[in-house]
Amino acid sequence: MLVRLMYASRSADTLSPEDLTVIVKTSRAHNPGAGVTGVLCCSGGIFLQVLEGGRSAVNALYLRIAADPRHRDVELLTYEEIEERRFTGWSMGHVNLARVNPALLLKYSECAVLDPYAVSGAASMALFSELVATASVAGQG
Ligand SMILES: Cc1cc2nc3c(=O)[nH]c(=O)nc-3n(C[C@H](O)[C@H](O)[C@H](O)COP(=O)(O)O)c2cc1C
């Protein structure tokens, strides 16, 4: 039983680039053991993360992440049962949107900034799929 979950959140005011590196490192250390794959996108103080894996593993991880004081306003955007994973290559891929063509953001939203609170879950998921297709995700494995 596989599921895919996507949420958005706002980073804590105090979050530094080093903190983000630690979060990605922790994720890459923990997720393979839990059978979780996914991608984390961070831009302008907004996090957008997709988690896929077994239902129990993804649910448990989401609850832990949602309680993390390094971010707030955690909002569940989509949750679906899936036949297969889409982000198999990443224990936790990382996207730096500063390096992504603004046209890609414009394709799915009114302006070229990441604001998953303002668009549909389907639009955010489509953006993620394109980021993967255009090799914008770093951190294979
Ligand atoms: C935006 C964000 C994304 C995170 N993603 C993950 C993740 O994919 N996997 C993970 O194990 N921890 C992730 N964490 C860290 C968890 O919240 C938690 O600190 C970590 O799993 C260690 O939990 P523990 O101290 O209970 O062992 C994330 C934290 C934040 C703020």
The ligand as a Tripos MOL2 file, in Angstrom:
@<TRIPOS>MOLECULE
LIG
   31    33     1     0     0
SMALL
NO_CHARGES

@<TRIPOS>ATOM
      1 C1         10.5300   21.1640    6.1080 C.3       1 LIG1
      2 C2         11.0210   19.9230    6.8340 C.ar      1 LIG1
      3 C3         11.1210   18.7340    6.1410 C.ar      1 LIG1
      4 C4         11.5770   17.5830    6.7960 C.ar      1 LIG1
      5 N1         11.6490   16.3950    6.0940 N.ar      1 LIG1
      6 C5         12.0620   15.2770    6.7360 C.ar      1 LIG1
      7 C6         12.1260   14.0210    6.0440 C.ar      1 LIG1
      8 O1         11.8170   13.8860    4.8520 O.2       1 LIG1
      9 N2         12.5720   12.9470    6.7590 N.ar      1 LIG1
     10 C7         12.9390   13.0260    8.0650 C.ar      1 LIG1
     11 O2         13.3270   12.0150    8.6350 O.2       1 LIG1
     12 N3         12.8960   14.1990    8.7310 N.ar      1 LIG1
     13 C8         12.4670   15.3150    8.1070 C.ar      1 LIG1
     14 N4         12.4220   16.5070    8.7910 N.ar      1 LIG1
     15 C9         12.9230   16.5360   10.1690 C.3       1 LIG1
     16 C10        11.8930   15.9940   11.1540 C.3       1 LIG1
     17 O3         10.9650   17.0040   11.4870 O.3       1 LIG1
     18 C11        12.6160   15.5000   12.4360 C.3       1 LIG1
     19 O4         13.3550   16.5460   12.9970 O.3       1 LIG1
     20 C12        13.5600   14.3440   12.1290 C.3       1 LIG1
     21 O5         12.8880   13.3280   11.4350 O.3       1 LIG1
     22 C13        14.1780   13.7550   13.4180 C.3       1 LIG1
     23 O6         13.1600   13.3240   14.2590 O.3       1 LIG1
     24 P1         13.4900   12.7780   15.7230 P.3       1 LIG1
     25 O7         14.2490   13.8730   16.4040 O.co2     1 LIG1
     26 O8         12.1460   12.5060   16.3200 O.co2     1 LIG1
     27 O9         14.3190   11.5580   15.5050 O.co2     1 LIG1
     28 C14        11.9470   17.6500    8.1640 C.ar      1 LIG1
     29 C15        11.8310   18.8680    8.8440 C.ar      1 LIG1
     30 C16        11.3720   20.0040    8.1980 C.ar      1 LIG1
     31 C17        11.2650   21.2970    8.9480 C.3       1 LIG1
@<TRIPOS>BOND
     1     1     2 1
     2     2     3 ar
     3     2    30 ar
     4     3     4 ar
     5     4     5 ar
     6     4    28 ar
     7     5     6 ar
     8     6     7 ar
     9     6    13 1
    10     7     8 2
    11     7     9 ar
    12     9    10 ar
    13    10    11 2
    14    10    12 ar
    15    12    13 ar
    16    13    14 ar
    17    14    15 1
    18    14    28 ar
    19    15    16 1
    20    16    17 1
    21    16    18 1
    22    18    19 1
    23    18    20 1
    24    20    21 1
    25    20    22 1
    26    22    23 1
    27    23    24 1
    28    24    25 2
    29    24    26 1
    30    24    27 1
    31    28    29 ar
    32    29    30 ar
    33    30    31 1
@<TRIPOS>SUBSTRUCTURE
     1 LIG1         1 GROUP 0 **** ****
